[in-house]
Amino acid sequence: MPYNSEAKIATADALTLLLHNQHALAAAIEEVTKWLSENGVGSVAVNALAAMETLDTNAQAMTDAIMRLRQS
């Protein structure tokens, strides 16, 4: 059973790194969205906000999965 535990830890670690990347992408999109809004490209900004909502939803699901792996 130790191998299974090591695999879960490795999986949780990899998911954590992906989650950090997802947060970084969301921050970048937020900056671009702000710039777009300030420069009169509101329709594109709205699309960027929709993408951010998807990132947020998926980030929560990833966080939940990471927690389940780490607790098992």
C-alpha angles and dihedrals in degrees: 000000000000090000091056090052092049090050091052091050092049091048092049091048092051092047090049091055091049089050091053089051090050091053090050091051091049091052091050092048089049091055092048090047091053091050092047092051092049092049099051101260096119097150092059090045090056090055090049090052090053089053090051091053089055091050090051093049093048092044090058091050091049091049090052092049092049091051092050091050093048093048096048 
